[in-house]
Amino acid sequence: MANRLFKRPERFEASPIDDELMLIDVDSGRFFALKDVGLRIWTMLDRESDLDAIAAALCSEYEVEARQARESVRQFADSLVEAGFARFAGSANG
């Protein structure tokens, strides 16, 4: 299972609105709102691609157990890949 995640900036436009970030799929026009921890993970991807390192950073910022942080980061990463906004390292679709 790949553990490094990279944004695919060619697939989305991003617009901050209040305390959220709207991602707009350039192909379909669908939009997704990121806020709270999801927005924090998205922002962390600008400098860190290792999902375990992101989960560890979240443990130090929030009161969350390491296992739960890893699972939540993985689920969020999977949803970003499914939406086309990110890709796992070495994946064929990016």
C-alpha positions as CSV (number, residue, x, y, z in Angstrom):
1,M,0.0,0.0,0.0
2,A,1.5,3.3,-1.1
3,N,2.2,5.7,1.8
4,R,3.2,8.9,-0.1
5,L,0.6,11.2,-1.5
6,F,1.0,14.0,-4.0
7,K,-1.5,16.7,-5.1
8,R,-2.5,16.9,-8.7
9,P,-2.8,20.6,-9.3
10,E,-3.6,20.2,-13.0
11,R,-6.9,18.5,-11.9
12,F,-8.4,21.3,-9.6
13,E,-8.8,25.0,-8.9
14,A,-8.8,26.0,-5.3
15,S,-10.6,29.0,-3.7
16,P,-10.6,29.9,0.0
17,I,-14.0,30.9,1.4
18,D,-14.1,31.9,5.0
19,D,-12.5,29.0,7.0
20,E,-12.9,26.4,4.1
21,L,-11.1,25.7,0.9
22,M,-13.2,24.9,-2.1
23,L,-11.6,22.5,-4.6
24,I,-13.2,22.5,-8.1
25,D,-12.7,19.6,-10.4
26,V,-11.6,21.2,-13.7
27,D,-13.1,18.4,-15.8
28,S,-16.5,17.9,-14.2
29,G,-17.1,21.2,-12.4
30,R,-17.9,19.4,-9.2
31,F,-16.7,21.0,-6.0
32,F,-15.5,19.8,-2.7
33,A,-15.2,21.7,0.6
34,L,-12.2,21.1,2.9
35,K,-12.2,22.4,6.4
36,D,-10.9,21.6,9.9
37,V,-8.6,18.5,9.9
38,G,-9.1,17.8,6.2
39,L,-7.9,21.3,5.4
40,R,-5.0,20.8,7.7
41,I,-4.0,17.6,6.0
42,W,-4.3,19.2,2.6
43,T,-2.1,22.1,3.7
44,M,0.5,19.7,5.1
45,L,0.7,18.0,1.7
46,D,2.4,21.1,0.4
47,R,5.6,20.2,2.3
48,E,5.1,16.5,3.3
49,S,4.0,13.6,1.3
50,D,4.5,10.8,3.8
51,L,1.1,9.9,5.3
52,D,2.6,8.5,8.5
53,A,4.5,11.8,9.1
54,I,1.3,13.7,8.6
55,A,-0.5,11.5,11.1
56,A,2.3,11.9,13.6
57,A,2.1,15.7,13.2
58,L,-1.7,15.6,13.8
59,C,-1.1,13.6,17.0
60,S,1.0,16.4,18.3
61,E,-1.6,19.1,17.3
62,Y,-4.8,17.3,18.3
63,E,-5.7,14.9,21.1
64,V,-5.8,11.7,18.9
65,E,-4.3,8.3,19.2
66,A,-1.7,7.4,16.6
67,R,-3.7,4.5,15.2
68,Q,-6.8,6.6,14.8
69,A,-4.7,9.4,13.2
70,R,-3.2,7.0,10.7
71,E,-6.6,5.5,9.8
72,S,-8.2,8.9,9.4
73,V,-5.3,10.3,7.2
74,R,-5.5,7.1,5.1
75,Q,-9.2,7.5,4.6
76,F,-8.9,11.1,3.7
77,A,-6.0,10.3,1.3
78,D,-8.1,7.6,-0.4
79,S,-11.0,10.1,-0.9
80,L,-8.6,12.7,-2.4
81,V,-7.3,10.0,-4.9
82,E,-10.8,8.9,-5.7
83,A,-11.9,12.5,-6.4
84,G,-8.8,12.9,-8.7
85,F,-7.2,15.7,-6.6
86,A,-4.2,13.6,-5.5
87,R,-2.3,10.5,-6.4
88,F,-0.3,7.9,-4.5
89,A,3.4,7.7,-5.3
90,G,3.9,5.3,-8.2
91,S,0.3,5.1,-9.1
92,A,-0.6,4.8,-12.8
93,N,-3.3,7.5,-12.7
94,G,-1.0,10.4,-12.1
